[in-house]
Amino acid sequence: MRVAVYLPLLFPLLAALLARPAGEKLPPRQATWLLTVGALVLAAGSTAALGMLAITGLIRIPLLARLAQDHWSPTAAQRHDPASFSAAVLAGTLLAALATTAGRMLWLRTRTLVQAAREAACLPGRDQLVIVDDPAAEAYAIPGRPGRIVVSTGMLDALDPAEHQILLAHERAHLTHHHYLFVALAQLAAAANPLLRPLADTVAFTIERWADENAAATTSDREQVARTVGKAALAARSTRARSRIPAAALGLLGRLRPSRLGPVPRRVTALLAPAPRHHAWSALALASLITATVLSATEAAHDLETLLELAKHAAARAG
């Protein structure tokens, strides 16, 4: 295998460096899409690279060569493949561990979303908005069919009527644009390749910024949205939630519980600045990494196919 098979293992490191600048410079919607798609492609590329390296080790095992329907020559495979057997074994071990982690993450996220949908269906009333009698300041959206928005009386008391509309616009954006799916997919990619964790963390930030910008577009007052986010954060810190917040919930204060409010100051700062516009270099850099990953994985697959053909031909000549 040539150098192409190793490049998809390197690109996630570069993407991790670009994640936060892209999340802050690009418009939130564009950043969310680009980071989520990028994380999935980079995770798939690194997984494919590990799989191809592992295969180069398997085809060097004589027993497997004899048992296979299409025989190949382990000696020829070793002679034509510059990758070491130890690298193949390491790749296979990493692949097995990461596949197990990704499978577990997929199961957990699926179960979480199913449970959230059940909780949303069990909430009282048929309206999208559900008000709960709780002095703790809480507000979040639960995905489901239909999704529901839960707001506590404590949060309503902390905000004025105009700020209530901002809060609802923020929560509706989470449901309308299916932000929980972006979070789930980015987390799945990070489970398949831990180097992509910065991308998943940035997606959790950009979906909140996306909802913030949606609220700002609805009210045409970015400063008021910033004040609402800040007031809600202070109200949540001064109260203690007594109800259990569903794991899949998204809210004005982020995905974390009120005791850990997430990057609220960064969101307020962004709202007090002009609306973000297209930032060419960060988008181009991430798009280039995505394209390079696909091209490298394709080239590595071609190299592996060539290696297998050489090993088969060698076995046929020897037979």
Backbone bond lengths (Angstrom), bond angles and torsions (degrees), N, CA, C in turn:
res aa  C-N    CA-C-N  psi(-1)  N-CA   C-N-CA  omega(-1)  CA-C   N-CA-C  phi
1 M - - - 1.466 - - 1.531 109.23 -
2 R 1.310 115.94 137.66 1.453 120.47 -178.21 1.532 110.70 -88.71
3 V 1.343 114.52 -171.15 1.459 119.70 -174.26 1.527 111.91 -65.31
4 A 1.337 118.28 -22.19 1.466 121.34 -176.76 1.523 112.07 -57.27
5 V 1.333 117.89 -32.68 1.457 119.93 -176.59 1.523 112.21 -71.84
6 Y 1.316 116.90 -20.88 1.465 120.14 -178.90 1.527 112.72 -89.41
7 L 1.324 117.47 -20.60 1.466 120.11 -176.82 1.532 113.07 -63.08
8 P 1.345 120.08 -42.40 1.479 118.23 177.28 1.524 113.88 -61.35
9 L 1.332 117.83 -17.96 1.455 121.09 175.91 1.525 111.66 -82.61
10 L 1.329 116.25 -20.72 1.464 121.74 179.68 1.520 112.67 -90.81
11 F 1.323 117.18 -36.16 1.466 121.04 -174.22 1.536 114.04 -58.05
12 P 1.350 120.78 -35.64 1.469 118.67 177.68 1.526 113.65 -59.15
13 L 1.318 117.73 -30.54 1.462 119.97 176.44 1.524 110.84 -63.83
14 L 1.329 116.07 -42.65 1.466 120.07 178.56 1.521 110.87 -67.75
15 A 1.325 116.13 -39.36 1.469 119.59 179.31 1.523 111.39 -63.98
16 A 1.342 116.61 -35.81 1.462 120.22 179.29 1.529 111.01 -62.47
17 L 1.327 116.64 -34.36 1.464 120.48 178.72 1.529 111.88 -71.83
18 L 1.341 115.78 -28.03 1.461 120.02 -177.46 1.526 113.08 -88.93
19 A 1.341 116.92 -13.38 1.460 120.33 -170.48 1.528 112.29 -59.86
20 R 1.322 117.18 -54.79 1.472 118.71 -175.38 1.521 112.53 -66.35
21 P 1.360 120.02 -44.99 1.473 117.98 176.41 1.524 112.83 -58.19
22 A 1.335 116.66 -39.55 1.471 119.11 179.00 1.520 110.44 -66.39
23 G 1.330 117.14 -40.07 1.459 120.50 -179.55 1.516 113.09 -65.36
24 E 1.327 117.35 -27.51 1.461 120.66 -177.72 1.528 113.06 -95.46
25 K 1.334 116.99 -28.38 1.461 119.97 -175.21 1.522 113.26 -92.41
26 L 1.327 117.13 -34.55 1.456 120.43 -177.02 1.528 110.76 -82.00
27 P 1.328 118.36 155.01 1.470 119.87 169.67 1.522 109.38 -56.05
28 P 1.337 118.19 138.56 1.474 120.64 -171.63 1.525 114.64 -55.01
29 R 1.324 116.94 -40.83 1.466 118.92 -179.59 1.519 110.83 -62.78
30 Q 1.325 116.19 -47.06 1.462 120.25 179.79 1.527 110.62 -64.02
31 A 1.332 116.56 -41.87 1.462 120.43 -179.91 1.525 111.30 -62.63
32 T 1.334 116.34 -41.70 1.463 119.90 -179.07 1.519 111.07 -62.67
33 W 1.314 116.80 -48.18 1.465 120.63 179.17 1.530 111.16 -61.67
34 L 1.327 116.56 -47.52 1.463 120.64 -175.72 1.527 111.25 -65.06
35 L 1.338 117.14 -43.19 1.463 120.32 -179.35 1.522 111.82 -69.54
36 T 1.331 117.35 -38.29 1.461 119.57 -179.93 1.526 111.34 -68.64
37 V 1.332 116.55 -48.56 1.464 119.80 177.83 1.523 110.24 -62.72
38 G 1.326 116.32 -41.62 1.459 119.94 178.61 1.514 112.03 -61.23
39 A 1.331 116.94 -43.85 1.465 119.99 179.41 1.524 111.16 -61.51
40 L 1.329 116.99 -42.40 1.467 120.15 -179.66 1.527 111.70 -65.90
41 V 1.332 116.81 -44.10 1.465 120.14 -179.41 1.526 110.60 -66.78
42 L 1.322 117.26 -42.91 1.462 120.68 179.28 1.524 111.38 -65.33
43 A 1.341 117.02 -38.73 1.464 119.95 177.31 1.525 110.74 -66.06
44 A 1.332 116.35 -42.67 1.467 119.72 178.18 1.523 111.10 -64.22
45 G 1.333 116.48 -38.92 1.463 120.07 -179.94 1.513 112.50 -66.57
46 S 1.326 117.01 -44.00 1.468 119.77 179.57 1.524 110.79 -67.94
47 T 1.338 116.90 -37.02 1.467 120.16 177.58 1.520 110.67 -64.85
48 A 1.339 116.20 -42.94 1.462 119.97 178.16 1.531 111.09 -63.70
49 A 1.336 116.71 -39.10 1.461 120.22 179.50 1.530 111.10 -63.75
50 L 1.314 117.09 -44.32 1.467 120.37 176.95 1.522 110.56 -62.62
51 G 1.323 116.72 -40.03 1.459 119.82 179.43 1.522 111.96 -64.12
52 M 1.318 116.74 -41.83 1.467 119.97 179.93 1.524 111.28 -67.87
53 L 1.324 117.17 -38.89 1.463 119.41 175.92 1.523 111.00 -64.49
54 A 1.327 116.45 -39.28 1.465 119.68 178.73 1.528 110.91 -63.90
55 I 1.318 117.08 -37.31 1.465 120.81 179.27 1.521 111.20 -63.83
56 T 1.340 116.96 -36.92 1.470 118.78 178.90 1.528 111.83 -63.26
57 G 1.330 116.28 -26.08 1.462 119.06 175.26 1.519 111.53 -79.25
58 L 1.328 117.15 -38.49 1.463 120.66 -178.73 1.520 111.84 -64.62
59 I 1.329 117.77 -38.59 1.465 119.63 -176.71 1.529 112.20 -74.04
60 R 1.317 117.08 -5.34 1.469 119.56 175.18 1.519 112.28 -92.17
61 I 1.311 117.86 -3.04 1.465 121.28 -179.64 1.525 108.56 -87.78
62 P 1.326 119.34 115.61 1.480 121.94 -175.54 1.524 113.34 -56.88
63 L 1.337 118.15 -39.20 1.454 120.51 -177.70 1.528 110.96 -61.03
64 L 1.336 116.98 -44.00 1.460 120.40 178.84 1.523 110.98 -65.60
65 A 1.327 116.74 -36.08 1.463 120.35 178.60 1.525 111.19 -63.42
66 R 1.322 117.25 -36.33 1.469 120.41 179.95 1.528 111.91 -75.77
67 L 1.327 116.65 -33.83 1.456 120.07 -178.15 1.523 113.03 -78.47
68 A 1.314 118.01 -22.71 1.458 121.59 -176.42 1.521 111.04 -68.38
69 Q 1.336 116.33 148.33 1.459 121.55 178.92 1.518 110.68 -65.79
70 D 1.333 116.65 -43.54 1.469 121.72 174.88 1.523 107.48 -98.35
71 H 1.322 115.72 102.39 1.463 119.30 -175.87 1.525 110.68 -67.46
72 W 1.308 115.16 149.85 1.449 121.15 174.29 1.514 109.02 -138.45
73 S 1.307 115.71 168.14 1.462 121.52 -178.31 1.523 109.69 -100.67
74 P 1.332 118.31 112.68 1.468 120.10 177.25 1.519 112.40 -59.90
75 T 1.321 115.82 -35.12 1.473 119.83 -179.53 1.520 110.58 -65.39
76 A 1.333 116.05 -43.63 1.465 119.75 178.83 1.520 111.23 -66.33
77 A 1.321 116.65 -38.63 1.459 120.16 178.23 1.518 111.09 -61.12
78 Q 1.326 116.26 -42.51 1.464 119.91 179.42 1.520 111.00 -68.68
79 R 1.347 116.73 -36.25 1.458 120.03 -177.47 1.522 111.62 -69.20
80 H 1.322 117.40 -36.89 1.464 120.69 -175.00 1.533 113.18 -92.63
81 D 1.329 117.56 -8.64 1.463 120.14 -177.55 1.520 110.40 -105.59
82 P 1.343 118.21 116.46 1.468 119.64 -179.89 1.523 114.27 -73.16
83 A 1.329 118.23 -15.29 1.463 120.25 -179.93 1.523 110.23 -71.43
84 S 1.336 116.04 138.47 1.464 120.13 -178.38 1.530 110.41 -77.92
85 F 1.335 115.06 156.48 1.466 120.08 179.13 1.532 110.59 -65.45
86 S 1.336 117.23 -34.47 1.463 120.28 178.75 1.528 111.24 -65.15
87 A 1.352 116.45 -35.72 1.468 119.79 176.91 1.520 110.11 -66.34
88 A 1.323 117.04 -37.44 1.460 120.79 178.18 1.524 111.36 -66.15
89 V 1.338 116.40 -41.07 1.462 119.86 179.01 1.528 110.49 -65.28
90 L 1.332 116.35 -43.34 1.466 120.16 178.18 1.521 110.82 -61.87
91 A 1.342 116.81 -42.06 1.456 120.53 179.22 1.525 110.98 -62.78
92 G 1.336 116.63 -42.22 1.461 119.99 178.64 1.515 112.46 -63.86
93 T 1.331 116.49 -39.25 1.469 120.59 179.03 1.526 110.91 -65.85
94 L 1.334 116.08 -45.02 1.468 119.90 178.11 1.524 110.97 -63.53
95 L 1.325 115.91 -40.42 1.460 119.54 -179.35 1.525 111.08 -61.62
96 A 1.315 116.68 -44.36 1.466 120.15 180.00 1.526 111.15 -63.22
97 A 1.343 116.40 -43.20 1.465 119.99 -178.96 1.528 111.50 -66.06
98 L 1.342 116.81 -45.21 1.457 120.05 -177.85 1.527 111.87 -71.06
99 A 1.336 117.21 -34.12 1.463 119.61 176.71 1.527 110.21 -64.39
100 T 1.330 116.27 -38.77 1.467 119.78 177.12 1.523 111.25 -64.10
101 T 1.340 116.08 -43.62 1.465 120.64 179.03 1.524 111.67 -63.95
102 A 1.348 116.08 -43.56 1.461 119.84 179.91 1.530 111.12 -66.07
103 G 1.332 116.23 -39.91 1.462 119.42 177.79 1.517 111.80 -62.07
104 R 1.325 115.57 -41.51 1.467 119.70 178.28 1.532 110.64 -64.96
105 M 1.337 116.71 -41.89 1.464 120.32 178.83 1.526 110.47 -63.15
106 L 1.330 117.17 -41.50 1.459 120.52 179.19 1.522 110.62 -61.13
107 W 1.331 116.43 -42.89 1.457 120.58 178.84 1.529 111.46 -64.34
108 L 1.327 116.77 -44.43 1.459 120.64 -178.22 1.526 111.42 -65.50
109 R 1.334 117.02 -44.09 1.463 119.43 -178.95 1.522 111.13 -67.37
110 T 1.328 116.51 -39.06 1.463 119.31 177.82 1.524 110.51 -63.71
111 R 1.327 116.22 -44.98 1.458 120.06 179.39 1.529 111.20 -63.65
112 T 1.335 116.27 -39.22 1.467 120.28 179.52 1.523 111.41 -63.14
113 L 1.339 117.05 -43.85 1.460 120.71 -179.62 1.527 111.14 -67.40
114 V 1.331 116.79 -37.80 1.463 120.02 177.66 1.525 110.36 -64.70
115 Q 1.341 116.22 -43.69 1.458 119.70 178.37 1.528 111.29 -64.00
116 A 1.326 116.64 -38.29 1.467 119.82 178.55 1.524 110.84 -63.73
117 A 1.336 116.15 -41.33 1.464 119.79 178.64 1.530 110.87 -62.66
118 R 1.326 116.66 -38.75 1.469 120.07 178.30 1.525 110.92 -66.53
119 E 1.344 116.14 -41.57 1.462 118.98 179.54 1.522 110.99 -65.70
120 A 1.346 116.17 -38.27 1.462 119.53 178.69 1.526 110.84 -63.14
121 A 1.323 115.61 -39.29 1.467 119.39 -179.81 1.522 112.09 -69.68
122 C 1.319 117.01 -27.23 1.468 121.07 -177.42 1.520 113.53 -86.21
123 L 1.326 117.41 -8.98 1.462 119.44 179.62 1.528 110.01 -66.41
124 P 1.329 117.74 148.36 1.470 120.44 -176.47 1.525 112.28 -68.22
125 G 1.319 115.35 151.64 1.456 121.04 177.17 1.514 112.88 80.82
126 R 1.328 114.66 174.60 1.460 120.80 179.80 1.514 112.52 -114.85
127 D 1.331 117.13 -8.45 1.461 120.18 179.37 1.522 110.80 -72.88
128 Q 1.327 115.47 157.33 1.454 119.81 178.32 1.523 111.08 -66.12
129 L 1.320 116.96 -36.84 1.461 122.21 -179.09 1.526 110.86 -87.06
130 V 1.326 115.80 130.39 1.454 122.53 176.69 1.524 107.97 -123.31
131 I 1.319 117.22 121.99 1.469 121.39 178.73 1.524 108.21 -103.27
132 V 1.325 115.95 125.37 1.463 120.76 -179.42 1.520 108.98 -108.71
133 D 1.311 115.99 143.27 1.467 121.59 -179.75 1.524 108.19 -82.24
134 D 1.315 115.98 95.90 1.465 121.56 -177.27 1.523 107.87 -152.51
135 P 1.340 119.11 123.93 1.474 120.49 179.70 1.517 113.37 -67.87
136 A 1.322 117.57 -18.01 1.461 120.32 177.42 1.530 109.35 -70.45
137 A 1.334 116.14 138.83 1.463 120.95 -178.23 1.521 109.66 -81.33
138 E 1.321 116.21 108.13 1.460 122.30 -178.76 1.522 109.63 -137.21
139 A 1.318 115.97 147.06 1.460 121.78 173.12 1.516 106.96 -160.40
140 Y 1.329 116.37 125.71 1.464 119.47 -179.70 1.519 109.83 -159.88
141 A 1.322 114.68 161.37 1.458 122.20 178.09 1.522 108.75 -110.43
142 I 1.332 116.31 137.26 1.460 121.62 178.96 1.524 108.25 -111.85
143 P 1.327 118.59 121.36 1.469 119.46 177.91 1.514 111.07 -66.82
144 G 1.302 116.29 148.20 1.458 120.71 178.65 1.509 110.11 170.65
145 R 1.322 115.98 -168.83 1.463 122.18 178.52 1.531 108.72 -125.91
146 P 1.325 119.55 87.20 1.466 124.86 2.90 1.524 111.67 -89.49
147 G 1.310 117.19 165.08 1.450 120.59 172.86 1.518 110.04 -71.99
148 R 1.307 115.43 154.71 1.473 119.90 -178.11 1.524 109.61 -127.03
149 I 1.320 115.06 152.28 1.462 122.31 175.69 1.522 107.43 -112.89
150 V 1.317 116.25 122.90 1.459 122.14 -177.90 1.529 108.54 -109.40
151 V 1.324 116.25 125.21 1.467 121.88 178.62 1.521 107.57 -131.49
152 S 1.324 115.66 132.92 1.461 119.56 179.20 1.523 110.62 -86.64
153 T 1.331 115.35 157.88 1.462 119.71 176.10 1.528 110.72 -63.56
154 G 1.339 116.39 -30.20 1.457 119.74 177.00 1.511 112.30 -62.13
155 M 1.365 117.18 -40.90 1.456 120.38 177.58 1.519 111.04 -69.02
156 L 1.323 117.82 -39.82 1.462 120.53 178.21 1.528 111.38 -62.52
157 D 1.326 116.70 -38.69 1.473 120.40 178.85 1.530 111.59 -67.72
158 A 1.342 116.48 -29.50 1.469 120.05 -177.15 1.520 112.41 -77.50
159 L 1.350 117.63 -19.62 1.459 121.75 -175.71 1.520 110.23 -117.68
160 D 1.338 115.74 154.60 1.465 119.57 176.09 1.528 109.75 -88.57
161 P 1.346 118.15 171.51 1.472 120.21 -175.38 1.527 114.50 -56.12
162 A 1.326 117.78 -39.71 1.466 119.57 178.99 1.524 110.74 -64.00
163 E 1.317 115.38 -37.42 1.471 119.35 179.02 1.527 111.35 -72.60
164 H 1.334 117.46 -26.16 1.463 119.89 174.00 1.529 110.10 -60.01
165 Q 1.331 116.85 -41.19 1.461 120.71 -179.71 1.522 111.34 -65.93
166 I 1.330 116.13 -36.14 1.466 119.79 177.35 1.519 110.07 -66.07
167 L 1.315 116.19 -44.42 1.457 120.60 178.92 1.528 110.81 -58.82
168 L 1.326 116.87 -46.05 1.464 120.64 -178.77 1.527 111.17 -66.66
169 A 1.323 117.56 -37.95 1.464 120.28 177.89 1.529 110.82 -63.28
170 H 1.322 115.88 -38.64 1.467 120.81 177.47 1.525 110.54 -63.50
171 E 1.324 116.73 -48.48 1.467 120.24 -177.32 1.532 111.42 -67.90
172 R 1.315 117.45 -37.50 1.473 119.58 178.23 1.524 111.04 -63.83
173 A 1.325 116.34 -34.45 1.467 119.60 178.70 1.526 110.64 -62.05
174 H 1.333 116.73 -39.00 1.464 119.86 177.72 1.530 111.23 -59.21
175 L 1.314 116.47 -42.61 1.461 120.22 -178.13 1.523 111.69 -76.42
176 T 1.330 116.99 -43.66 1.462 120.94 -176.37 1.521 112.02 -62.39
177 H 1.331 116.42 -40.81 1.461 120.81 -175.24 1.538 112.85 -97.52
178 H 1.332 116.77 8.16 1.472 121.78 175.56 1.540 112.01 53.42
179 H 1.309 115.67 49.48 1.460 120.09 -177.03 1.522 113.21 -62.60
180 Y 1.333 116.85 -27.58 1.460 119.36 -179.54 1.523 111.72 -63.40
181 L 1.348 117.90 -28.04 1.468 120.57 178.25 1.526 110.79 -71.15
182 F 1.333 117.17 -38.55 1.466 119.68 177.16 1.525 110.13 -61.50
183 V 1.325 116.06 -43.74 1.464 120.48 179.36 1.534 110.42 -61.85
184 A 1.328 116.44 -46.73 1.461 120.75 -177.47 1.523 111.31 -62.89
185 L 1.331 117.88 -43.64 1.464 121.05 -178.30 1.527 111.04 -68.34
186 A 1.331 116.87 -40.28 1.471 119.38 178.58 1.523 110.88 -65.53
187 Q 1.332 117.61 -38.52 1.459 120.33 177.38 1.524 111.61 -67.27
188 L 1.326 116.94 -36.48 1.462 120.36 176.70 1.524 110.53 -63.21
189 A 1.324 117.41 -42.36 1.462 121.27 177.76 1.527 110.94 -62.50
190 A 1.340 116.47 -41.32 1.467 120.33 179.30 1.520 111.73 -67.27
191 A 1.335 117.58 -30.85 1.463 120.30 176.40 1.522 110.51 -69.61
192 A 1.345 116.70 -35.86 1.466 120.55 178.53 1.520 111.61 -73.90
193 N 1.326 116.85 -25.85 1.466 121.07 177.25 1.526 108.14 -149.24
194 P 1.335 118.44 102.06 1.469 121.61 -176.83 1.523 114.32 -58.56
195 L 1.328 117.57 -20.21 1.463 119.60 177.46 1.529 111.75 -65.06
196 L 1.321 116.56 -16.64 1.459 121.15 -179.28 1.525 112.78 -91.46
197 R 1.314 117.66 6.70 1.459 120.85 179.01 1.529 112.37 -56.06
198 P 1.358 120.61 -40.58 1.468 118.99 177.37 1.525 113.30 -59.19
199 L 1.329 117.81 -31.95 1.460 120.28 177.78 1.530 110.42 -69.04
200 A 1.339 116.26 -42.27 1.463 119.70 178.80 1.527 110.75 -64.32
201 D 1.328 116.94 -41.70 1.464 120.27 178.49 1.529 111.34 -63.82
202 T 1.331 116.01 -38.60 1.461 119.65 179.75 1.516 111.22 -69.06
203 V 1.327 117.93 -35.30 1.460 120.72 176.31 1.529 110.33 -62.16
204 A 1.341 116.86 -40.22 1.467 120.12 176.96 1.532 110.87 -60.63
205 F 1.329 117.35 -30.39 1.465 122.27 177.01 1.530 111.10 -78.55
206 T 1.346 117.26 -44.42 1.459 119.59 -173.70 1.528 112.50 -70.24
207 I 1.345 118.22 -28.09 1.462 117.29 176.67 1.527 110.76 -68.45
208 E 1.339 116.69 -33.31 1.458 119.18 176.07 1.534 110.48 -69.52
209 R 1.328 115.67 -39.27 1.458 119.09 176.72 1.531 110.29 -65.54
210 W 1.327 116.44 -37.15 1.464 120.82 177.25 1.530 110.23 -60.27
211 A 1.336 115.90 -46.56 1.462 119.97 178.68 1.531 111.02 -66.56
212 D 1.343 117.02 -36.78 1.474 120.14 176.20 1.526 110.67 -60.65
213 E 1.342 116.31 -46.97 1.459 120.32 -178.75 1.530 111.12 -65.86
214 N 1.330 116.27 -32.99 1.458 119.38 176.25 1.535 110.37 -64.24
215 A 1.332 115.95 -42.93 1.468 120.09 177.33 1.524 110.78 -64.93
216 A 1.336 116.67 -38.28 1.465 119.97 179.08 1.524 111.28 -66.05
217 A 1.339 116.70 -37.42 1.464 119.95 178.01 1.528 110.86 -68.16
218 T 1.333 116.12 -33.25 1.470 120.19 -179.66 1.519 111.66 -69.86
219 T 1.330 116.54 -40.12 1.464 120.88 -176.10 1.519 113.90 -96.13
220 S 1.354 115.89 -16.35 1.470 121.72 -176.64 1.524 112.05 59.43
221 D 1.334 116.48 30.42 1.467 120.65 -179.47 1.530 108.42 -144.30
222 R 1.316 116.55 92.67 1.461 121.24 -177.00 1.524 111.03 -66.63
223 E 1.333 117.67 -37.19 1.464 120.14 -179.11 1.528 111.03 -64.87
224 Q 1.309 116.55 -38.89 1.468 119.19 179.67 1.533 110.53 -66.69
225 V 1.322 116.87 -37.71 1.467 119.53 176.44 1.525 109.92 -63.73
226 A 1.336 116.84 -41.56 1.465 120.38 178.15 1.525 110.93 -61.25
227 R 1.335 116.85 -42.41 1.468 120.07 178.76 1.533 110.79 -64.62
228 T 1.316 116.36 -38.17 1.468 119.86 -179.75 1.514 111.04 -64.88
229 V 1.312 116.87 -44.02 1.474 120.46 178.04 1.525 110.03 -60.74
230 G 1.343 116.06 -44.40 1.459 119.52 179.78 1.514 112.89 -64.93
231 K 1.348 116.95 -43.37 1.471 120.21 179.35 1.526 111.43 -64.35
232 A 1.318 116.01 -40.25 1.467 119.45 179.04 1.524 110.76 -64.30
233 A 1.321 116.88 -38.21 1.466 120.39 179.15 1.526 110.78 -65.69
234 L 1.323 116.67 -43.72 1.464 119.91 178.89 1.529 110.95 -64.67
235 A 1.328 116.67 -39.82 1.471 119.89 179.39 1.521 110.70 -65.14
236 A 1.325 116.79 -39.36 1.467 120.05 179.73 1.522 111.01 -67.18
237 R 1.320 117.10 -36.78 1.469 120.10 179.06 1.524 112.08 -68.54
238 S 1.299 116.60 -30.71 1.460 119.54 -176.73 1.522 113.28 -85.64
239 T 1.327 116.80 -6.47 1.465 120.99 177.93 1.517 109.15 -124.78
240 R 1.289 116.05 165.88 1.460 120.88 179.28 1.518 108.68 -121.65
241 A 1.347 115.55 124.41 1.457 119.84 -178.28 1.520 110.29 -65.53
242 R 1.331 115.93 132.53 1.463 120.13 178.37 1.533 111.81 -103.71
243 S 1.313 116.74 -19.08 1.457 119.88 178.93 1.521 110.24 -92.99
244 R 1.328 115.81 157.60 1.456 120.94 179.63 1.520 109.21 -85.41
245 I 1.323 116.24 120.88 1.460 120.64 179.72 1.522 108.68 -85.78
246 P 1.340 119.71 127.35 1.473 121.25 179.78 1.523 111.44 -58.97
247 A 1.325 115.94 145.04 1.467 120.67 -175.75 1.523 112.12 -63.48
248 A 1.323 117.97 -28.27 1.469 121.14 -178.38 1.525 112.75 -88.76
249 A 1.333 118.34 2.06 1.463 120.95 -175.63 1.522 110.97 -69.35
250 L 1.327 114.96 144.32 1.455 122.97 173.45 1.517 107.37 -122.40
251 G 1.335 116.34 139.46 1.456 117.62 -175.53 1.504 113.72 -148.19
252 L 1.326 114.73 179.15 1.458 121.19 -178.47 1.525 111.78 -58.37
253 L 1.323 116.98 -28.50 1.461 120.89 -177.56 1.520 112.25 -99.26
254 G 1.312 117.75 12.10 1.461 120.71 179.88 1.516 111.35 94.57
255 R 1.330 115.56 -174.05 1.450 120.98 -176.56 1.523 112.42 -80.30
256 L 1.337 117.22 -18.25 1.463 120.11 -175.56 1.524 110.58 -83.09
257 R 1.291 115.40 163.38 1.452 120.95 -179.59 1.538 109.88 -73.13
258 P 1.334 117.07 160.37 1.461 119.55 -175.35 1.520 114.02 -54.66
259 S 1.337 118.52 -25.58 1.458 119.47 179.24 1.526 111.82 -70.26
260 R 1.361 115.51 -18.41 1.464 120.64 177.12 1.524 106.52 -134.61
261 L 1.309 115.81 92.73 1.450 120.40 -167.23 1.520 113.97 -82.04
262 G 1.319 118.62 -6.81 1.450 118.96 179.25 1.518 112.09 79.02
263 P 1.330 117.06 -163.10 1.474 121.33 -173.24 1.523 113.49 -81.45
264 V 1.326 117.63 52.34 1.464 120.86 179.34 1.529 111.61 -59.90
265 P 1.347 120.43 -44.18 1.468 119.01 179.99 1.531 113.42 -58.77
266 R 1.324 117.77 -36.31 1.468 120.36 178.25 1.522 110.30 -66.27
267 R 1.309 117.10 -37.05 1.465 120.46 178.87 1.526 110.82 -68.38
268 V 1.324 116.75 -41.94 1.461 120.10 179.04 1.526 110.07 -63.73
269 T 1.333 116.63 -42.82 1.466 120.58 177.88 1.520 111.26 -60.02
270 A 1.328 116.60 -42.58 1.461 120.61 179.89 1.529 111.32 -64.56
271 L 1.319 117.15 -36.97 1.464 120.54 -179.89 1.524 111.83 -70.88
272 L 1.314 117.13 -29.50 1.459 120.97 178.82 1.527 112.21 -78.97
273 A 1.330 116.59 -11.09 1.461 122.12 176.39 1.529 108.70 -97.15
274 P 1.345 117.90 166.77 1.467 119.51 176.42 1.526 111.47 -59.56
275 A 1.304 116.35 155.11 1.462 120.90 179.53 1.522 109.98 -58.25
276 P 1.337 118.13 136.12 1.465 120.85 -177.99 1.519 111.53 -66.07
277 R 1.320 115.01 146.46 1.458 121.21 177.25 1.523 109.13 -118.50
278 H 1.313 114.14 177.28 1.459 119.33 -178.58 1.526 110.31 -59.23
279 H 1.326 116.30 128.69 1.464 122.47 -179.94 1.529 107.45 -112.99
280 A 1.322 115.58 100.08 1.469 120.85 -165.46 1.519 113.43 -60.11
281 W 1.346 116.96 -45.06 1.472 116.83 -169.51 1.517 112.54 -68.84
282 S 1.340 117.55 -39.80 1.459 119.34 -178.81 1.521 111.29 -69.74
283 A 1.332 117.15 -40.04 1.463 119.77 177.00 1.513 110.62 -65.06
284 L 1.341 116.49 -42.48 1.466 120.69 -179.86 1.521 111.22 -65.14
285 A 1.334 116.78 -39.67 1.470 119.90 -179.31 1.526 111.05 -64.61
286 L 1.326 117.41 -45.00 1.463 120.13 178.95 1.525 111.27 -66.85
287 A 1.324 116.85 -42.36 1.463 120.03 178.22 1.523 110.90 -62.86
288 S 1.318 116.99 -36.30 1.463 120.43 178.04 1.525 111.59 -65.83
289 L 1.339 116.63 -39.73 1.468 119.78 177.34 1.526 111.47 -64.80
290 I 1.328 116.08 -40.22 1.464 119.92 178.35 1.527 110.39 -62.14
291 T 1.342 115.82 -46.74 1.462 120.44 179.92 1.521 111.22 -64.10
292 A 1.330 116.22 -43.29 1.469 119.95 -179.41 1.519 111.50 -63.90
293 T 1.339 116.69 -35.14 1.471 120.29 177.90 1.517 110.83 -63.54
294 V 1.332 116.02 -45.96 1.467 119.77 179.89 1.521 110.62 -62.89
295 L 1.336 117.27 -44.77 1.464 120.79 -179.29 1.529 111.88 -64.99
296 S 1.337 116.55 -41.37 1.464 120.49 -179.56 1.528 111.02 -65.99
297 A 1.331 116.50 -43.64 1.468 119.62 179.24 1.527 110.79 -64.27
298 T 1.332 116.84 -38.33 1.465 120.58 178.23 1.518 110.66 -64.98
299 E 1.323 116.60 -43.44 1.467 120.77 178.78 1.520 111.06 -65.33
300 A 1.334 117.44 -40.04 1.457 120.71 178.38 1.533 110.88 -64.99
301 A 1.330 116.47 -38.61 1.471 119.84 177.47 1.524 110.67 -63.67
302 H 1.326 116.14 -38.90 1.473 119.72 176.56 1.525 111.04 -64.44
303 D 1.335 116.28 -41.53 1.470 119.99 177.37 1.526 111.34 -61.40
304 L 1.327 116.82 -41.61 1.470 120.31 179.41 1.523 111.03 -65.54
305 E 1.321 116.45 -40.99 1.463 119.94 178.01 1.527 110.54 -61.78
306 T 1.326 116.64 -42.08 1.470 120.62 177.91 1.520 111.23 -62.74
307 L 1.340 116.19 -41.53 1.458 121.04 179.16 1.526 111.17 -62.06
308 L 1.320 116.46 -43.15 1.463 120.30 179.87 1.532 111.10 -65.75
309 E 1.317 116.56 -38.13 1.467 119.57 178.20 1.519 110.72 -65.08
310 L 1.325 116.84 -41.57 1.466 120.09 178.09 1.528 111.09 -62.76
311 A 1.339 116.01 -41.86 1.464 119.74 179.77 1.512 110.97 -66.72
312 K 1.327 119.16 -36.80 1.461 122.03 178.02 1.523 111.86 -67.99
313 H 1.336 115.11 -42.87 1.462 118.79 178.87 1.522 111.45 -64.01
314 A 1.328 116.61 -39.31 1.465 120.60 177.61 1.523 111.22 -62.62
315 A 1.347 115.69 -40.86 1.467 119.81 178.66 1.521 110.25 -66.45
316 A 1.347 118.02 -38.30 1.457 121.21 -179.31 1.527 110.49 -67.05
317 R 1.320 116.64 -39.96 1.478 119.40 178.80 1.522 110.50 -66.94
318 A 1.343 115.86 -38.55 1.468 119.15 -178.94 1.541 110.79 -69.62
319 G 1.345 116.28 -31.38 1.460 119.76 179.23 1.509 112.17 -76.71
